[in-house]
């Protein structure tokens, strides 16, 4: 299993638009081969910070996801929408999987 946390920080003036674009990615991503879970959150203290908790069957499955056409409308607008670059943090599980 390959786990990541993705942190996406919106400009305050584009927060609502970015939230909508990010939310539209959930259903098609969950339907992708290799997606175990894809959970979309907002930071409780900062509504401009969105967090994805993702589990994939492999790094190759995540790479395939990042090349999916349904992400292009989002990727083409990131410079305009984001206050900071996307932060993708791979995780290594230390506990046993539940």
C-alpha positions in Angstrom: 0.0 0.0 0.0 1.2 3.5 -0.8 -0.2 6.3 1.5 0.0 10.1 1.0 -1.3 13.3 2.5 -1.9 16.0 -0.1 -2.1 19.6 1.2 -3.6 22.2 -1.1 -3.8 25.8 0.1 -6.1 28.2 -1.7 -5.8 31.9 -2.1 -8.6 33.4 0.1 -10.4 34.9 -2.9 -10.4 31.5 -4.7 -11.2 29.2 -1.8 -14.8 28.5 -2.8 -13.9 27.8 -6.4 -11.0 25.6 -5.5 -13.2 23.6 -3.0 -15.7 23.0 -5.7 -13.0 21.8 -8.2 -11.4 19.5 -5.6 -14.7 18.1 -4.5 -15.5 17.1 -8.1 -12.4 14.9 -8.1 -13.5 12.6 -5.3 -16.0 10.3 -7.1 -13.9 9.7 -10.3 -10.8 9.2 -8.2 -12.4 6.7 -5.9 -13.5 4.7 -9.0 -9.9 4.4 -10.4 -8.1 1.1 -10.3 -5.7 1.1 -7.5 -7.5 3.6 -5.3 -8.1 2.2 -1.8 -9.5 5.4 -0.3 -9.4 9.1 -1.2 -10.7 11.3 1.6 -11.2 15.1 1.2 -10.9 17.3 4.3 -10.6 21.0 5.2 -8.4 22.2 8.0 -10.6 23.0 11.0 -8.5 26.1 11.8 -8.0 27.4 8.3 -10.7 27.1 5.6 -8.2 27.8 2.9 -6.3 24.6 3.6 -7.6 21.4 2.0 -6.2 18.0 2.9 -6.4 14.7 1.1 -5.7 11.4 2.8 -5.1 8.8 0.1 -4.2 5.1 0.1 -3.2 3.5 -3.2 -2.3 -0.1 -4.0 1.1 1.2 -5.2 3.1 4.2 -6.2 2.4 3.3 -9.8 -1.4 3.5 -9.1 -0.9 7.0 -7.7 1.2 8.0 -10.7 -1.6 6.7 -13.0 -4.1 8.8 -11.0 -2.0 12.0 -11.5 -2.1 11.5 -15.3 -5.9 11.1 -15.4 -7.8 13.4 -17.8 -10.4 14.3 -15.1 -7.6 16.2 -13.2 -6.7 18.5 -16.1 -9.3 21.2 -15.4 -7.9 21.4 -11.9 -4.2 21.2 -12.9 -4.6 23.9 -15.6 -5.7 26.4 -13.0 -3.4 25.7 -10.0 -1.2 28.8 -10.5 -4.3 31.0 -10.3 -6.0 29.2 -7.4 -3.2 28.3 -5.0 -1.4 30.4 -2.4 1.4 27.8 -2.2 2.6 24.8 -4.2 0.8 21.5 -3.5 2.5 19.6 -0.7 2.4 15.8 -1.2 3.8 13.9 1.8 4.3 10.1 1.4 3.7 8.3 4.6 5.2 5.0 6.0 2.9 3.2 8.3 4.5 2.2 11.6 1.5 0.3 13.1 -0.2 -2.8 11.9 -2.9 -2.1 9.4 -6.4 -2.2 11.0 
